[in-house]
Amino acid sequence: MFASAGPLLGWRTARPAPRPSRRTLLIAVVVAGLGLSVPGANAVARNDPSILSAPGAAEDAAVQAEATQLRARYHADPAALLASAQATLAAGRNDATIAYFLKRGWADRLNAALERYGAMLGTADLSTEALADAGIQRYATQLHASLMTSGPTRLITISLQAQRLIAYDRGRVVVDTLVTTGRASLATDVGAMRITRKDSPWTMQSPWPKGSREWYPDTPVRMVLWFTENGEGLHDASWQPDATLGPGSQNGPFASHGCVHLPLAAVTTLFQWAPVGTPVVVVPGDGAPAVTQVAQRTVDAEGNPLTGVRGD
C-alpha cells in the first residue's frame, strides 16, 4: 500500500509507553476491586455479576461520590471538566465498539450506562456535568478493564481515526505504534478479523493490471501478517518515512491499498509475538456512539471482507 516506491529509509523503534494516565490508574483500581486476575480472566463475562447485571444502588452511590469530588476539583474550570468527560466518552465508545465486534455479552450493559451519562453532557450546570463525568469515567473504565480481562488473551486493535495500532497480551501493551492504513478508495476493512498466515520475506504484487490507477510494481517487504484473504496485511514499508505515519496519513501520498504500514521494529515484534488466529479488530475510532461505528463494519460474522480485493 503505497503511492510510489522509493529508496530504503531508516526505521524507528516503537514509541515508549506513556506515563500512566488517570484512566489507566482507574482501570487498575477497577480490576483490583473486582478481584480479577489476568490468567483466569476469560471467565469474567460468565461469572462476574457486576458486568452482566444492571447498575445498582452501590454503583450509583459510587458515581455520586466521585461527582462530588469532581465538582470540588473543577468548580473554577468547568471547561476542563467537560473536555475530560468528552475525551473519556470517546475512548469508552471506541472500546465498546471493539467489544461489540468481539461479541462480548457485557458490552450492552456497560455501553448503555456510558451513553446514559454521556447524554447528560453539555448543560450549564456544574453539578450535572460533574455527575456526567463521574459516570462516564466509571463505565469507560469498566469497558476497557473488561475488554482487557475478559477479551481475547492476545488482541490487536487498529483505530482508523488515530491511525494507531495497539497489541495487548493479557491486558499488557506489547506494541503501541502509529500506522498508515488504506486510502479512501481502498480503505482497510472494518470489523473483527484475525491473523490468517505470516510470510517473511515477501514481495507484494499488484492485483491490478499495469496501466490501472491502482497498479504498483513488485515491492519487497521484510515481513507481513495477513489478516484477510483479500490481500490485507500488517507489514513494514521501507519507502515510507516513519515520521509520515499517524493521523491523516491514510489520505496522504503513502496511503496504502488496504494494508497497514508499520515501522519495522513494530512489525518485527508482532511477527514474533502473534500466532495465526490472533484477533485483529479495526474500528473507525472516531469516538462516535458504538452503534454508529458498528454500522460501518465491512466484514461478515466470520471476518471475511464484503469489499473487493486489496493490495500492498
Buried (B, 14 or more C-beta within 10 A) or exposed (E): BBBEBEEEBEBBEBBEEEEEEEBBEBBEEBBEEBEBEBEEBBEBBEEBEBBBEEBEEEBEEBBEEBBBEBBEEBEEEBEEBBEBBBBBBBBBBBBBBBBBBBEBEBBBBBBEBBBBBBEBBEEEEBEBBBBBBBBBBBBBBBBBBBBBBBBBBBBBBBBBBBBBBBBBBBBEEBBBBBBBBBBEEBBBBBBBBBBBEBBBEBEBEBBBEEEEEBEBEEBEBBBBBBBBEBBBBBBBBBBBBBEBBBEEBBEBEBBBBBBBBBBBBBBBBBBEBBEEEBBBBBBBBBBBBBEEBBEBBEBEEEBEBEBEBBBB
